[in-house]
Amino acid sequence: MSNWDKQLEDDLDWRQAELASLKSQVIKATNGSVMHQVLLRAMWALLYAHYEGFCKFAWDLYLDELKNSGVKRKECKDEIARLSLQKQFKELKGDLSLENLWKFTQTGLKSLLEENIDFQIKLETESNLYPNIFRENSLQVCLDCTLVEQYQIELRTLVRRRNDIAHGQKMIIKDLKEYQKYEDAALEVMHELAISIVDCLDNKLYLRSP
């Protein structure tokens, strides 16, 4: 097992253990009681926290491993190379004079492409990891994640209802059965992300085609 494989597995394990522990308390609570409702709302909030938290952890780990590999920007796929230059592109936008543009296109970009890849700005979740954000982030780093399409309704609902809970609204979850399909969807997407990252790192799929 690779180091990154173990890190992703360990991170998934403790998150799933927390969800399972809280779920055991829901099962013990009297159906329809205040405690039952409180625990279900807590489960929903915790599920979202682990969904967003794992995705952020996984994307950061992936980019850190790319940086540690010592690969040059010019050797990486265009999407990944572009992401690694976000900071430099933002600085360029601050001075779009002809002189500065000429200097960047003639020498600046060539020099940056020869450097080892680095990510001073990483992927963001915007604290609302809707399916479109997950999709865009994965595409930016060439990760093949397709389950987000299958579960986009569940993931969108997960985010929206979490926001209702966070804003103090009376969002009611009827029972564990209603909750379960959202947990299943989130966990499947999280596991697919982990598998995609391991595959990409193990097989160096982040590199440009020869």
BAPANU-82216 format. One line per field, with one value per atom (N, C-alpha, C): residue in three letters; x, y, z; atom name. Coordinates in Angstrom, 1 decimal. Layout:
aa: (ALA/...)
c1: (X/...)
c2: (Y/...)
c3: (Z/...)
at: (CA/...)
This chain:
aa: (MET/MET/MET/SER/SER/SER/ASN/ASN/ASN/TRP/TRP/TRP/ASP/ASP/ASP/LYS/LYS/LYS/GLN/GLN/GLN/LEU/LEU/LEU/GLU/GLU/GLU/ASP/ASP/ASP/ASP/ASP/ASP/LEU/LEU/LEU/ASP/ASP/ASP/TRP/TRP/TRP/ARG/ARG/ARG/GLN/GLN/GLN/ALA/ALA/ALA/GLU/GLU/GLU/LEU/LEU/LEU/ALA/ALA/ALA/SER/SER/SER/LEU/LEU/LEU/LYS/LYS/LYS/SER/SER/SER/GLN/GLN/GLN/VAL/VAL/VAL/ILE/ILE/ILE/LYS/LYS/LYS/ALA/ALA/ALA/THR/THR/THR/ASN/ASN/ASN/GLY/GLY/GLY/SER/SER/SER/VAL/VAL/VAL/MET/MET/MET/HIS/HIS/HIS/GLN/GLN/GLN/VAL/VAL/VAL/LEU/LEU/LEU/LEU/LEU/LEU/ARG/ARG/ARG/ALA/ALA/ALA/MET/MET/MET/TRP/TRP/TRP/ALA/ALA/ALA/LEU/LEU/LEU/LEU/LEU/LEU/TYR/TYR/TYR/ALA/ALA/ALA/HIS/HIS/HIS/TYR/TYR/TYR/GLU/GLU/GLU/GLY/GLY/GLY/PHE/PHE/PHE/CYS/CYS/CYS/LYS/LYS/LYS/PHE/PHE/PHE/ALA/ALA/ALA/TRP/TRP/TRP/ASP/ASP/ASP/LEU/LEU/LEU/TYR/TYR/TYR/LEU/LEU/LEU/ASP/ASP/ASP/GLU/GLU/GLU/LEU/LEU/LEU/LYS/LYS/LYS/ASN/ASN/ASN/SER/SER/SER/GLY/GLY/GLY/VAL/VAL/VAL/LYS/LYS/LYS/ARG/ARG/ARG/LYS/LYS/LYS/GLU/GLU/GLU/CYS/CYS/CYS/LYS/LYS/LYS/ASP/ASP/ASP/GLU/GLU/GLU/ILE/ILE/ILE/ALA/ALA/ALA/ARG/ARG/ARG/LEU/LEU/LEU/SER/SER/SER/LEU/LEU/LEU/GLN/GLN/GLN/LYS/LYS/LYS/GLN/GLN/GLN/PHE/PHE/PHE/LYS/LYS/LYS/GLU/GLU/GLU/LEU/LEU/LEU/LYS/LYS/LYS/GLY/GLY/GLY/ASP/ASP/ASP/LEU/LEU/LEU/SER/SER/SER/LEU/LEU/LEU/GLU/GLU/GLU/ASN/ASN/ASN/LEU/LEU/LEU/TRP/TRP/TRP/LYS/LYS/LYS/PHE/PHE/PHE/THR/THR/THR/GLN/GLN/GLN/THR/THR/THR/GLY/GLY/GLY/LEU/LEU/LEU/LYS/LYS/LYS/SER/SER/SER/LEU/LEU/LEU/LEU/LEU/LEU/GLU/GLU/GLU/GLU/GLU/GLU/ASN/ASN/ASN/ILE/ILE/ILE/ASP/ASP/ASP/PHE/PHE/PHE/GLN/GLN/GLN/ILE/ILE/ILE/LYS/LYS/LYS/LEU/LEU/LEU/GLU/GLU/GLU/THR/THR/THR/GLU/GLU/GLU/SER/SER/SER/ASN/ASN/ASN/LEU/LEU/LEU/TYR/TYR/TYR/PRO/PRO/PRO/ASN/ASN/ASN/ILE/ILE/ILE/PHE/PHE/PHE/ARG/ARG/ARG/GLU/GLU/GLU/ASN/ASN/ASN/SER/SER/SER/LEU/LEU/LEU/GLN/GLN/GLN/VAL/VAL/VAL/CYS/CYS/CYS/LEU/LEU/LEU/ASP/ASP/ASP/CYS/CYS/CYS/THR/THR/THR/LEU/LEU/LEU/VAL/VAL/VAL/GLU/GLU/GLU/GLN/GLN/GLN/TYR/TYR/TYR/GLN/GLN/GLN/ILE/ILE/ILE/GLU/GLU/GLU/LEU/LEU/LEU/ARG/ARG/ARG/THR/THR/THR/LEU/LEU/LEU/VAL/VAL/VAL/ARG/ARG/ARG/ARG/ARG/ARG/ARG/ARG/ARG/ASN/ASN/ASN/ASP/ASP/ASP/ILE/ILE/ILE/ALA/ALA/ALA/HIS/HIS/HIS/GLY/GLY/GLY/GLN/GLN/GLN/LYS/LYS/LYS/MET/MET/MET/ILE/ILE/ILE/ILE/ILE/ILE/LYS/LYS/LYS/ASP/ASP/ASP/LEU/LEU/LEU/LYS/LYS/LYS/GLU/GLU/GLU/TYR/TYR/TYR/GLN/GLN/GLN/LYS/LYS/LYS/TYR/TYR/TYR/GLU/GLU/GLU/ASP/ASP/ASP/ALA/ALA/ALA/ALA/ALA/ALA/LEU/LEU/LEU/GLU/GLU/GLU/VAL/VAL/VAL/MET/MET/MET/HIS/HIS/HIS/GLU/GLU/GLU/LEU/LEU/LEU/ALA/ALA/ALA/ILE/ILE/ILE/SER/SER/SER/ILE/ILE/ILE/VAL/VAL/VAL/ASP/ASP/ASP/CYS/CYS/CYS/LEU/LEU/LEU/ASP/ASP/ASP/ASN/ASN/ASN/LYS/LYS/LYS/LEU/LEU/LEU/TYR/TYR/TYR/LEU/LEU/LEU/ARG/ARG/ARG/SER/SER/SER/PRO/PRO/PRO)
c1: (0.8/0.0/0.9/0.6/1.4/1.1/1.9/1.7/0.4/0.2/-1.0/-2.3/-2.2/-3.3/-3.7/-2.7/-2.9/-3.5/-3.0/-3.5/-4.9/-5.3/-6.7/-7.6/-7.1/-7.9/-8.1/-7.0/-7.1/-8.1/-8.0/-8.9/-10.4/-10.6/-12.0/-12.5/-11.6/-12.0/-12.5/-11.7/-12.1/-13.4/-13.6/-14.8/-16.0/-15.9/-17.0/-17.2/-16.2/-16.4/-17.2/-17.0/-17.8/-19.2/-19.5/-20.8/-21.5/-20.8/-21.4/-21.7/-20.8/-21.0/-22.3/-22.4/-23.6/-24.9/-24.8/-25.9/-26.4/-25.5/-25.9/-26.7/-26.5/-27.2/-28.6/-28.7/-30.0/-30.9/-30.3/-31.1/-31.6/-30.9/-31.3/-32.4/-32.4/-33.4/-34.8/-35.8/-37.2/-37.6/-38.1/-38.5/-39.5/-39.3/-40.1/-39.9/-39.0/-38.7/-37.8/-37.7/-36.8/-35.4/-35.0/-33.6/-33.4/-34.4/-34.3/-34.1/-34.9/-34.8/-33.4/-33.0/-31.7/-30.6/-30.6/-29.5/-29.5/-30.7/-30.7/-30.2/-30.5/-30.0/-28.5/-28.0/-26.6/-25.9/-26.5/-25.9/-25.8/-26.9/-26.8/-25.7/-25.6/-24.5/-23.1/-23.0/-21.7/-21.4/-22.4/-22.2/-21.6/-22.2/-21.7/-20.3/-20.0/-18.7/-17.6/-18.0/-17.0/-16.9/-18.0/-18.0/-17.1/-17.3/-16.4/-15.0/-14.9/-13.6/-12.7/-13.3/-12.5/-12.1/-13.0/-12.7/-11.5/-11.6/-10.5/-9.2/-9.3/-8.1/-7.5/-8.4/-7.9/-7.3/-7.9/-7.4/-6.0/-5.9/-4.7/-3.6/-3.9/-2.9/-2.4/-3.3/-3.0/-2.0/-2.4/-1.5/-0.1/-0.1/1.1/2.0/1.4/2.2/2.7/2.0/2.5/3.7/3.6/4.7/5.9/5.7/6.8/7.5/6.7/7.3/8.5/8.6/9.6/9.4/8.2/8.0/7.9/8.3/8.3/6.9/6.5/5.2/5.0/6.0/5.8/5.6/5.9/5.7/4.2/3.5/2.2/1.1/0.0/-1.2/-1.5/-2.0/-2.3/-3.1/-4.2/-5.1/-4.3/-3.4/-2.7/-1.6/-1.0/0.0/-0.7/-1.8/-2.6/-2.9/-3.4/-3.8/-2.6/-1.4/-0.2/0.3/-0.3/0.1/-0.9/-1.9/-3.0/-2.4/-1.5/-1.0/-0.3/0.5/1.3/0.3/-0.7/-1.7/-2.4/-2.8/-3.4/-2.5/-1.2/-0.3/-0.2/-0.2/-0.1/-1.3/-2.5/-3.7/-3.6/-2.7/-2.5/-1.7/-1.1/-0.3/-0.3/-1.3/-1.5/-0.9/0.1/0.8/1.5/1.6/2.2/3.6/4.3/5.7/5.7/4.8/4.8/4.2/3.2/2.7/3.8/4.5/5.6/6.6/7.0/8.1/7.6/6.3/5.8/5.7/5.2/5.1/6.4/7.4/8.7/9.6/9.6/10.6/9.9/8.9/8.3/7.7/6.8/6.1/7.0/8.0/8.9/9.7/10.1/10.8/10.0/8.7/7.8/7.6/7.4/7.2/8.4/9.5/10.7/10.9/10.1/10.2/9.5/9.9/9.1/7.7/6.7/5.3/5.1/4.3/4.0/2.6/1.9/0.6/0.4/0.6/0.4/-1.0/-1.9/-3.3/-3.9/-4.7/-5.2/-6.7/-7.3/-8.7/-9.5/-10.6/-11.5/-12.8/-13.5/-14.8/-15.9/-15.4/-16.3/-17.3/-17.0/-17.9/-19.3/-19.5/-20.7/-20.4/-20.0/-19.5/-20.6/-21.2/-22.2/-21.6/-22.4/-21.8/-21.0/-21.5/-20.7/-19.3/-19.2/-17.9/-17.0/-17.6/-16.8/-16.3/-17.3/-17.0/-15.8/-15.9/-14.9/-13.6/-13.5/-12.3/-11.6/-12.4/-11.8/-11.3/-12.0/-11.6/-10.3/-10.1/-8.9/-7.7/-7.8/-6.6/-6.7/-7.5/-7.5/-7.9/-8.9/-9.3/-10.6/-10.7/-11.9/-12.9/-13.9/-14.9/-16.3/-17.0/-18.3/-19.5/-19.3/-20.5/-21.2/-20.4/-21.0/-22.2/-22.2/-23.3/-24.5/-24.2/-25.3/-26.0/-25.2/-25.7/-25.9/-26.0/-26.0/-27.2/-28.4/-29.6/-29.3/-28.8/-28.5/-27.5/-26.4/-25.4/-25.9/-26.7/-27.2/-28.1/-28.9/-29.8/-29.0/-28.0/-27.1/-26.6/-26.1/-25.6/-26.7/-27.8/-28.9/-29.4/-29.7/-30.2/-29.2/-28.0/-26.9/-26.9/-27.1/-27.2/-28.4/-29.5/-30.7/-30.4/-29.7/-29.4/-28.4/-27.4/-26.4/-27.0/-28.1/-28.8/-29.9/-30.0/-31.0/-32.4/-32.6/-33.9/-34.4/-35.7/-36.3/-36.4/-35.2/-35.2/-35.3/-36.4/-36.7/-36.4/-35.7/-35.4/-36.3/-37.1/-38.2/-37.6/-36.7/-36.1/-34.8/-34.2/-32.8/-32.9/-34.0/-34.1/-34.0/-34.7/-34.6/-33.2/-32.5/-31.1/-30.1/-30.3/-29.3/-28.9/-29.9/-29.5/-28.6/-28.6/-27.7/-26.3/-26.2/-24.9/-24.3/-25.1/-24.6/-24.0/-24.7/-24.3/-23.0/-22.9/-21.7/-20.5/-20.7/-19.6/-19.1/-20.0/-19.6/-18.8/-19.2/-18.5/-17.1/-17.0/-15.7/-14.8/-15.3/-14.5/-14.0/-14.9/-14.4/-13.3/-13.4/-12.4/-11.1/-11.1/-9.9/-9.3/-10.1/-9.6/-9.0/-9.7/-9.2/-7.8/-7.6/-6.3/-5.3/-5.5/-4.5/-4.1/-5.1/-4.9/-4.0/-4.3/-3.6/-2.2/-1.9/-0.6/0.2/-0.4/0.3/0.7/-0.1/0.1/0.6/0.8/1.3/0.5/-0.8/-1.8/-1.8/-1.1/-1.1/0.0/0.7/1.7/1.1/1.7/1.3/1.6/0.8/1.1/2.4/3.2/4.5/4.3)
c2: (-1.2/0.0/1.2/2.2/3.4/4.3/5.3/6.2/7.0/7.5/8.3/7.4/6.1/5.2/5.1/4.9/4.7/5.9/7.1/8.3/8.6/8.3/8.5/7.4/6.2/5.2/5.5/6.0/6.3/7.5/8.4/9.6/9.2/8.3/7.9/7.0/6.2/5.3/6.1/7.1/7.8/8.6/9.1/9.8/8.9/7.7/6.7/6.2/6.1/5.6/6.6/7.9/8.9/8.9/8.7/8.6/7.4/6.3/5.1/5.2/5.9/6.0/6.9/8.0/8.8/8.1/7.3/6.6/5.6/5.0/4.0/4.7/6.0/6.7/7.0/7.3/7.6/6.3/5.2/3.9/3.7/4.1/3.9/4.8/6.0/7.0/6.7/7.1/6.8/7.5/6.8/7.4/8.6/9.7/10.9/11.7/11.3/12.1/13.3/14.3/15.4/15.0/14.0/13.5/12.9/12.1/11.5/12.5/13.6/14.6/15.4/15.7/16.3/15.5/14.2/13.4/13.3/13.2/13.1/14.4/15.6/16.8/16.9/16.4/16.4/15.5/14.3/13.4/14.1/14.8/15.5/16.5/17.3/18.3/17.6/16.5/15.8/15.2/14.7/14.1/15.1/16.3/17.3/17.7/17.8/18.2/17.2/15.9/14.9/14.8/15.1/15.1/16.2/17.4/18.5/18.4/18.0/17.8/16.8/15.7/14.6/15.1/15.7/16.2/17.2/18.1/19.1/18.4/17.5/16.7/16.0/15.3/14.5/15.3/16.5/17.3/17.9/18.3/18.9/17.9/16.6/15.6/15.3/15.3/15.0/16.1/17.4/18.4/18.4/18.1/18.0/16.9/15.8/14.7/15.0/15.8/16.3/17.2/18.1/19.0/18.2/17.2/16.4/15.5/15.2/14.4/15.0/16.4/17.0/17.2/16.9/17.0/18.5/18.8/20.1/20.5/21.7/22.2/21.7/21.9/21.6/20.1/19.3/17.8/17.4/18.3/18.0/18.3/17.8/18.1/19.6/20.1/21.6/22.1/21.3/21.7/21.9/20.9/21.0/22.1/22.3/23.3/24.7/24.9/26.1/26.4/25.4/25.6/26.0/25.5/25.8/27.2/27.9/29.2/30.3/29.9/30.8/32.1/32.0/33.2/34.1/33.5/34.3/35.0/34.3/34.9/36.0/35.9/37.0/38.2/38.0/39.1/39.7/38.9/39.5/40.4/40.0/40.8/42.2/42.3/43.6/44.6/44.1/45.0/44.5/44.9/44.4/45.4/46.1/47.0/46.1/46.7/46.0/45.5/46.3/45.9/44.7/44.7/43.6/42.3/42.4/41.3/40.7/41.6/41.1/40.3/40.9/40.2/38.9/38.8/37.5/36.5/36.8/35.9/35.4/36.3/36.0/35.2/35.6/34.9/34.4/35.1/34.7/33.4/33.1/31.9/30.7/30.9/29.8/29.4/30.4/30.1/29.4/29.8/29.1/27.7/27.4/26.1/25.1/25.7/24.9/24.6/25.3/25.0/23.8/23.2/22.1/22.7/21.8/22.3/22.6/23.6/24.0/24.6/24.6/25.1/26.0/27.3/28.3/28.6/28.4/28.5/27.1/26.6/25.2/25.3/24.1/24.0/24.4/25.1/25.6/24.9/24.8/24.2/25.3/26.5/27.6/27.4/26.4/26.1/25.6/25.4/24.9/24.0/22.8/21.9/21.3/22.2/21.7/20.8/20.0/19.1/19.9/21.0/21.8/22.1/22.5/22.8/21.6/20.5/19.2/18.9/19.0/18.6/19.5/20.8/21.7/21.5/21.3/21.0/19.7/18.7/17.4/17.6/18.3/18.5/19.3/20.3/21.1/20.3/19.2/18.4/17.0/16.9/15.7/14.4/14.5/13.4/12.9/11.6/11.0/10.6/11.5/11.3/11.5/10.4/10.4/10.3/9.7/9.5/10.8/11.9/13.2/13.5/13.0/13.2/12.4/11.2/10.3/10.7/11.4/11.7/13.3/14.0/15.4/15.9/15.3/15.7/15.5/14.3/14.0/15.0/15.3/16.1/17.6/18.0/19.4/19.5/18.5/18.5/18.5/17.7/17.6/19.0/19.7/21.1/22.0/22.0/23.0/22.7/21.5/21.2/21.4/21.2/21.5/23.0/23.8/25.3/25.7/25.0/25.3/25.0/23.9/23.6/24.6/25.0/26.0/27.3/27.7/29.0/28.9/27.8/27.7/27.5/27.0/26.7/25.3/25.1/23.9/22.9/22.4/21.4/20.0/19.3/18.0/16.8/15.9/14.6/13.6/12.9/12.0/10.9/10.2/9.0/8.7/7.6/7.2/6.7/6.2/5.7/6.9/8.0/9.2/9.7/9.7/10.2/9.3/8.0/7.0/7.2/7.5/7.6/8.7/9.7/10.8/10.5/9.7/9.2/8.3/7.4/6.4/7.2/8.2/9.0/9.7/10.4/11.1/10.2/9.1/8.1/7.5/7.2/6.7/7.7/8.9/10.0/10.2/10.1/10.3/9.1/7.9/6.7/6.8/7.2/7.3/8.3/9.4/10.5/9.9/9.1/8.5/7.5/6.7/5.7/6.5/7.5/8.3/8.9/9.4/10.0/9.0/7.8/6.8/6.3/6.1/5.7/6.7/8.0/9.0/9.1/9.0/9.1/7.8/6.6/5.4/5.3/5.7/5.6/6.8/7.9/9.2/9.7/9.6/10.1/11.6/12.3/13.7/14.3/13.3/13.7/13.9/14.7/14.9/13.6/13.3/12.2/12.3/11.3/11.4/11.9)
c3: (0.0/0.0/0.0/-0.9/-1.0/0.2/0.5/1.6/1.4/0.2/0.0/0.1/-0.3/-0.2/1.3/2.1/3.6/4.2/3.8/4.4/4.0/2.8/2.4/3.1/3.2/3.9/5.4/6.0/7.4/7.7/6.8/6.9/6.7/5.8/5.6/6.8/7.3/8.4/9.6/10.0/11.3/11.1/9.8/9.5/9.6/9.0/9.0/10.4/11.2/12.6/13.4/13.2/13.9/13.5/12.2/11.7/12.2/12.3/12.8/14.3/15.0/16.5/16.8/16.0/16.2/15.8/14.7/14.2/15.3/16.0/17.0/18.1/18.4/19.3/18.8/17.5/16.8/17.0/16.7/16.8/18.2/19.2/20.6/21.0/20.4/20.8/20.4/21.2/20.8/19.6/18.6/17.3/17.6/17.0/17.1/18.3/19.2/20.4/20.0/20.9/20.7/20.5/21.4/21.3/19.9/19.4/18.1/17.0/17.0/16.0/16.1/17.3/17.5/17.0/17.2/16.8/15.3/14.7/13.2/12.6/13.1/12.6/12.8/14.0/14.2/13.2/12.9/11.9/10.5/10.2/8.9/8.8/9.9/9.9/9.9/10.6/10.7/9.4/8.7/7.4/6.4/6.4/5.5/5.8/7.1/7.6/7.1/7.2/6.8/5.3/4.6/3.1/2.6/3.1/2.7/3.2/4.5/5.1/4.4/4.0/3.3/1.9/1.2/-0.2/-0.1/0.8/0.9/1.3/2.3/2.7/1.5/0.7/-0.4/-1.5/-1.9/-2.9/-2.5/-1.2/-0.7/-0.7/-0.3/-0.3/-1.7/-2.7/-4.1/-4.6/-4.4/-4.8/-4.1/-2.8/-2.1/-2.6/-3.0/-3.6/-4.9/-5.7/-7.0/-6.8/-5.8/-5.5/-5.1/-4.2/-3.7/-4.7/-5.8/-6.9/-7.6/-7.6/-8.2/-9.7/-10.2/-11.7/-12.1/-13.3/-13.8/-14.3/-14.3/-14.8/-16.2/-17.1/-18.5/-18.7/-17.8/-17.9/-17.5/-16.8/-16.4/-17.4/-17.3/-18.1/-18.0/-19.0/-19.1/-17.9/-17.5/-16.5/-15.1/-14.9/-13.6/-13.6/-14.7/-14.9/-14.7/-15.3/-15.2/-13.7/-13.0/-11.6/-10.8/-11.1/-10.3/-10.5/-11.6/-11.9/-11.6/-10.8/-10.4/-9.8/-8.9/-8.2/-9.2/-10.1/-11.0/-12.0/-12.4/-13.3/-12.7/-11.4/-10.7/-10.6/-10.4/-10.3/-11.6/-12.7/-14.1/-14.3/-13.9/-14.1/-13.5/-12.5/-11.8/-12.6/-13.6/-14.5/-15.9/-16.7/-18.0/-19.1/-18.7/-19.6/-20.7/-21.9/-23.0/-22.7/-21.9/-21.6/-20.7/-19.7/-18.8/-19.4/-20.3/-21.0/-22.0/-22.6/-23.5/-22.7/-21.6/-20.8/-20.3/-19.9/-19.4/-20.5/-21.6/-22.7/-23.3/-23.3/-23.8/-22.9/-21.6/-20.7/-19.5/-18.9/-17.7/-17.7/-18.6/-18.7/-19.0/-19.9/-20.2/-18.9/-18.1/-16.9/-15.9/-15.8/-14.8/-15.2/-16.5/-17.0/-16.7/-16.6/-16.3/-14.8/-14.0/-12.6/-12.1/-11.0/-10.4/-10.0/-10.2/-9.9/-8.5/-8.2/-6.9/-6.9/-5.8/-5.7/-4.5/-4.8/-3.8/-3.5/-4.4/-4.3/-4.6/-3.6/-3.8/-4.1/-4.2/-4.6/-3.4/-3.6/-2.5/-2.6/-1.4/-1.4/-1.2/-0.8/-0.6/0.5/1.4/2.5/2.1/0.8/0.2/-1.0/-0.7/-1.7/-2.6/-3.4/-4.3/-5.4/-6.1/-7.1/-8.2/-8.6/-9.6/-9.2/-7.9/-7.4/-7.3/-6.8/-6.8/-8.2/-9.2/-10.5/-11.1/-10.9/-11.4/-10.8/-9.5/-8.8/-9.4/-9.5/-10.0/-11.4/-12.3/-13.7/-13.7/-12.8/-12.8/-12.5/-11.8/-11.5/-12.2/-13.2/-14.1/-13.3/-12.4/-11.6/-12.3/-12.5/-13.1/-12.1/-11.8/-10.8/-11.5/-11.6/-12.3/-11.5/-10.2/-9.4/-8.9/-9.0/-8.6/-9.5/-10.8/-11.7/-11.2/-10.9/-10.4/-9.2/-8.3/-7.0/-6.8/-7.9/-7.7/-7.0/-7.1/-6.4/-4.9/-4.5/-3.1/-2.5/-3.2/-2.7/-2.6/-3.6/-3.5/-2.3/-2.1/-0.9/0.4/0.4/1.6/2.0/1.0/1.3/1.7/1.0/1.3/2.7/3.1/4.4/5.5/5.2/6.2/6.5/5.4/5.6/6.4/6.2/7.0/8.5/8.8/10.2/10.7/9.9/10.4/10.7/9.9/10.1/11.1/11.8/12.9/12.5/11.3/10.8/11.2/11.3/11.8/10.7/10.3/9.2/9.8/9.5/10.2/9.2/9.8/9.1/9.7/8.9/9.5/10.2/9.6/10.3/9.7/10.2/9.7/8.3/7.9/6.5/5.5/5.9/5.0/4.9/6.1/6.1/5.3/5.4/4.9/3.5/2.6/1.2/0.9/1.7/1.6/2.1/3.1/3.6/2.6/2.0/1.0/-0.2/-0.6/-1.8/-1.5/-0.3/0.0/0.1/0.8/1.0/-0.3/-1.2/-2.5/-3.3/-3.2/-3.9/-3.3/-2.0/-1.3/-1.6/-1.6/-1.9/-3.4/-4.3/-5.7/-5.8/-5.1/-5.2/-4.7/-3.6/-3.1/-4.1/-4.7/-5.7/-6.9/-7.3/-8.5/-8.2/-7.0/-6.6/-6.5/-5.9/-5.8/-7.2/-8.1/-9.5/-10.2/-10.0/-10.7/-10.2/-8.9/-8.4/-8.7/-8.5/-8.8/-10.3/-11.2/-12.6/-13.3/-12.5/-13.0/-14.1/-13.9/-15.0/-15.1/-14.2/-14.2/-15.2/-15.8/-16.8/-18.2/-19.0/-20.4/-21.1/-22.1/-23.0/-23.7/-23.9/-24.5/-26.0)
at: (N/CA/C/N/CA/C/N/CA/C/N/CA/C/N/CA/C/N/CA/C/N/CA/C/N/CA/C/N/CA/C/N/CA/C/N/CA/C/N/CA/C/N/CA/C/N/CA/C/N/CA/C/N/CA/C/N/CA/C/N/CA/C/N/CA/C/N/CA/C/N/CA/C/N/CA/C/N/CA/C/N/CA/C/N/CA/C/N/CA/C/N/CA/C/N/CA/C/N/CA/C/N/CA/C/N/CA/C/N/CA/C/N/CA/C/N/CA/C/N/CA/C/N/CA/C/N/CA/C/N/CA/C/N/CA/C/N/CA/C/N/CA/C/N/CA/C/N/CA/C/N/CA/C/N/CA/C/N/CA/C/N/CA/C/N/CA/C/N/CA/C/N/CA/C/N/CA/C/N/CA/C/N/CA/C/N/CA/C/N/CA/C/N/CA/C/N/CA/C/N/CA/C/N/CA/C/N/CA/C/N/CA/C/N/CA/C/N/CA/C/N/CA/C/N/CA/C/N/CA/C/N/CA/C/N/CA/C/N/CA/C/N/CA/C/N/CA/C/N/CA/C/N/CA/C/N/CA/C/N/CA/C/N/CA/C/N/CA/C/N/CA/C/N/CA/C/N/CA/C/N/CA/C/N/CA/C/N/CA/C/N/CA/C/N/CA/C/N/CA/C/N/CA/C/N/CA/C/N/CA/C/N/CA/C/N/CA/C/N/CA/C/N/CA/C/N/CA/C/N/CA/C/N/CA/C/N/CA/C/N/CA/C/N/CA/C/N/CA/C/N/CA/C/N/CA/C/N/CA/C/N/CA/C/N/CA/C/N/CA/C/N/CA/C/N/CA/C/N/CA/C/N/CA/C/N/CA/C/N/CA/C/N/CA/C/N/CA/C/N/CA/C/N/CA/C/N/CA/C/N/CA/C/N/CA/C/N/CA/C/N/CA/C/N/CA/C/N/CA/C/N/CA/C/N/CA/C/N/CA/C/N/CA/C/N/CA/C/N/CA/C/N/CA/C/N/CA/C/N/CA/C/N/CA/C/N/CA/C/N/CA/C/N/CA/C/N/CA/C/N/CA/C/N/CA/C/N/CA/C/N/CA/C/N/CA/C/N/CA/C/N/CA/C/N/CA/C/N/CA/C/N/CA/C/N/CA/C/N/CA/C/N/CA/C/N/CA/C/N/CA/C/N/CA/C/N/CA/C/N/CA/C/N/CA/C/N/CA/C/N/CA/C/N/CA/C/N/CA/C/N/CA/C/N/CA/C/N/CA/C/N/CA/C/N/CA/C/N/CA/C/N/CA/C/N/CA/C/N/CA/C/N/CA/C/N/CA/C/N/CA/C/N/CA/C/N/CA/C/N/CA/C/N/CA/C/N/CA/C/N/CA/C/N/CA/C/N/CA/C/N/CA/C/N/CA/C/N/CA/C/N/CA/C/N/CA/C/N/CA/C/N/CA/C/N/CA/C/N/CA/C/N/CA/C/N/CA/C/N/CA/C/N/CA/C/N/CA/C/N/CA/C/N/CA/C/N/CA/C/N/CA/C/N/CA/C/N/CA/C/N/CA/C/N/CA/C/N/CA/C/N/CA/C/N/CA/C/N/CA/C/N/CA/C/N/CA/C/N/CA/C/N/CA/C)
